[in-house]
Amino acid sequence: MFAVTGITGNVGSEVARNLLAAKQPVRGVARDVGKCAAWAQRGCEIVAAEINDAAALTAAFRGAAGVFVLVPPNFDPSPDFREARAIAETLRTALNAARPGRVVYLSTIGAQATQPNLLTQHTIIERALGDLPVPITFLRPAWFMENSSWDVAPATSSGVIPSFLQPLDRPVPMVATADIGRVAAELLRETWSGHRVAELEGPHRVAPNEIAATFARLLSRPVKMEVVPRETWEALFLSQGMKNPTPRIQMLDGFNEGWIEFAGGEAGSRKGKVPLETVLRSLIERPGKS
């Protein structure tokens, strides 16, 4: 049996779907089991657990051949990353007590970076799990192609997409959540000892201008990217309700300056199969899109 946290989300659902397709039993771990009816109908065992509840997580992980761990994103953490430190201690306690056969932790590209930024939250958790006596794979995916969900509305309405990734012709490592879920499910079914890192990106790197061109092709209308000036970011993020925009700004700087990268570089990463066009088309066609 494989325990999958975040089964109601984009990545967790892909992990579960791939495991079920491989005829593997799945235990879905969710904060709100009321959202898991469809998974229960597909034969999944469903258990409730909050990411900060060590006892509930221990029970959810116990007896599992493998566990997929996904931490809910926090885009506005405290300056000292106290939230990530608390989650790290909870996960460490639960995994040490449950001792599942193996673990795949969904981390991020750049988790090895020494400069602080939004992704440092995963660095903290990786370090906390780093000496557990359980086989662990730290799966480090690239920038999610699905982040372009925010681009659908401006591409459709005005044909001008604001870009924090810059310069606009600089390719960025990106990956589809479908590839993340597929690879995570494959890793869970492998056997290994100790701790290892798996770095994952899409078939090729994607510049912001390519995102605009792909939208233009799919929407049959002109679409272009427009740089959001770096000096406006802090005021903009504060106006949007963020309390501590510095980590997000540092992360964007890391992608734009190239120091958020895979430890093995582009040559050392696994390559996904899903192209950008497939993801953007699904975002455009998504029911209820704004």
N, C-alpha and C positions, 0 to 999 in steps of 0.2 A: 504494500500500500504506500502511496505517495501523498504526503500532505502538501497542500498548495495554499499559501496565504494570498490574500488579495484576489480571490477567485472571481470576484465581481468586476474587477478592473480590466483594462485593456491587455496588460501583459499576463496577469494571473489567469485570465480566461483562456488565453492562447496556450499557456502551459498545460492547463487542465484538458483542453480540447485535444492537444497532441498526445497526451498520455492516454486518454480514453480511446483515441484512434488506434493506439498501439495495444489496446486491450489490457490496460493497466488499471487497477483499482485506485480511486482518488478520494481523498478526504479533503473537502473544501473547508478552509479556515476563514471565517469572515466576522467582521464586527457586527453586521446586521444579517442574521440568518434569514430574515424575511425576504431578502433580495435574492435568495439562492434556490427558490422553488424549481426553476428550470434545471439547475444542476442536480437537485435531488431526483427529479424525474428521469434524468439520464443515468441514475444509479450511483451518484456520488454520496458518500457519507458527509454530512454537514455538521460542523461544530462551531460554536461561538467563542471568539477570543479577541481581546483588544491587544494592540501591539505593546501596551505598557502593563499588561497583566501577566506576570511570570507564571503564576500557577495555571492559568487557563492555557497559555502557550505550551507549557510542559505537558499538560494532558493532551493537547492537540498533536504534539510532535511525538509522543511516546508510542513506540511500536512501529514507527514508519521506517520503511526501507530507505526513503529519501524525503527530504523536506526542501521545498522552495520557499525562500524567505524574501518577501518584498516589504519594504518599509514605506508607509505613506509619505508622499513628498511634503516637504516643508519649505516653501519659497521665501519665507520671512522669519528665519530663525533668530534667536537671541544672539547678541555679539559673541558670547562665549560658547555657543552651540550646546547649551545645557540640555535641550530637548534630545539631541542626538546622543549625548552622553548617557542620558537616562535610558533611552531605548537600547543602547549598546549593552548596558548592564543587565537589562531585562532579558534580552536575547541570549546573552552569555549564560545567565542563570538557567534559563529554560532549556537551552540546548545541552548544557552540561548535565542537567538532571535527566532529560529525556533520552539522551544518547541515541539519536536516530542513526540509521546506517550510514548516511551521508547527507550533505547539505549543499545546496546551490544558493548563494546569497546574491541578489541582484544589486550590484554596486554601480560603478560608473566609470567611463573614460576619465582619466586624470586623477583617479583616486590616489595615485602615488605622488601627485604634485606637492611640493613643499610650501608653495604660496597659499595663504588662506583664501577661500572662496566658498560659494554656496555648496560645492561638491565635497568640501571638507567633512561634511556630515557623514559621508560614506567612508572617508579615510578613518574617522574616529571609530566607526562600527567595525570596519575590517580589522583594525588593530586590537579591538576588544575581543574579537573572535579568533585572533591569530594564533593563540596557543591552546585552543580547545583540543582535546583528544578525540576529535571526530573528523573524518575526511570532509574537507570543505573546498568548493570551487567558488572563487569570487568572479562572477560573470560581470565584465565591465563593458557595457554597450556604449555606442556613440550617441550623439545628439539624436533624439527621437524625431523621425520624419513627421510623426503625428503632431509635433509642436506647430506645424503649419495649419492646424485647425483654426488658429487665431487669424490666419491670412485669408480664409475663405471669404469672409464678409467684405473686407476692403477690396479684394481682387474682383469680387462680383459687383460691388456697388460703384467704386470709383476707378478701379483698375490701377490703384497705387497702393503698394504694400509697404508699410514702415518696417525697416530692417535695423535690428541691433547688431546683427552679424555683419561685419564690414572689414575690409573693402568688399564690395558687392561681387567681385570676380574671384574671390579667394575661396577655393574648395574647402568644405568642412566635412569631417567624418560624421555621417548620419546613418541611421538604421531604422527599419520598420519594426513595430512591435510584434508583427507576425513572425519575423525572423528571430526576435529575442525569445518569444515563447517556444518556437520550434527547437532552438538550440538549447534552451534551458531544460526542456523535456528530454532531449538526447543526453545531456550531461547527467541528469538525474539517473538515467538507466545505465550509465557507465560505472565501472568499478575502479577506484584508485585509492591511494593511501596518502595521508598528509594533506597539505594545503597547496592549491594551485590557482593560477589566474587564467581566465579565458577572456580575450578581448575581441569584440565583435562590431563590425560596421557593415554597411550595405555593399552592393556590387561595385559602386564607385563613389568618390567623394563629390559633394554637391555644393556649388556656389549659390548664394542668394539669387543671382541673376538667372540661374537654371530653374529655380523654383518659380520665378516670375514667368519665364518662357513656357514652362510646363503648364502653369495655370492658363496662360494665354491660349495655348493649343487646346486645352480641354474646354475652356469657356468660349472659344471662338471670338475673342475680343482682345484688344491691346491690354497688357498688364506689365507694369514695371515695378522695380524695387526703388525705395527712396530711403537714403540713410537718415537715421535718427541721430542728430549730433550728440557726440559723447558728453558735451558739457551740459546737456539738458536732461540727462538720465535721472540724476538724483531727484531733482524737483519733480519730474514726471512720475517717478515711482512713488514718491511721498504723496503726491496728489491723488494717486490711485489707491492709497490706504496703507502702503507698506510702512512699517515702523523702523525697519533697519535694512535699507536697500543696499548697503555696502557689499555684503556677500554676493548678491546677484550681479552687481556691477563688476566685481572682481572676477566672477565666472565668465561673464561676457568678454571682459578684457583677456582672460585666459584663452578663450577660443580665438579671438581676433588676433592676439599676439603669438599664438601657436604654442604656448606652454601648457595648455590643456591638450594632451595628446596621449596616445597609447604608450605604455612603457616600451613596447616593441616596435613602435612606429607603425606606419601603414603596412610595411612588409610583414610585420609580425602578427597582424590581426586576422581573425577568421572573417570570411566574406559572406554576407547574407545573399539571398536570392531575390528579394522583393524590390522592384525598382520604384523610384520616386513617383512615377506617373500612376502606378497602381494605388499608392497611398493617397495621393491628391484626389484621384477620381473618387475613391471611397469617401473622402472627407466632403467633397462637393455633393455627393449623392446621399450623405447621411441624413436620415429622417430628423426633422426638428432642428436642422442647422440654422444658425442665425446669420 
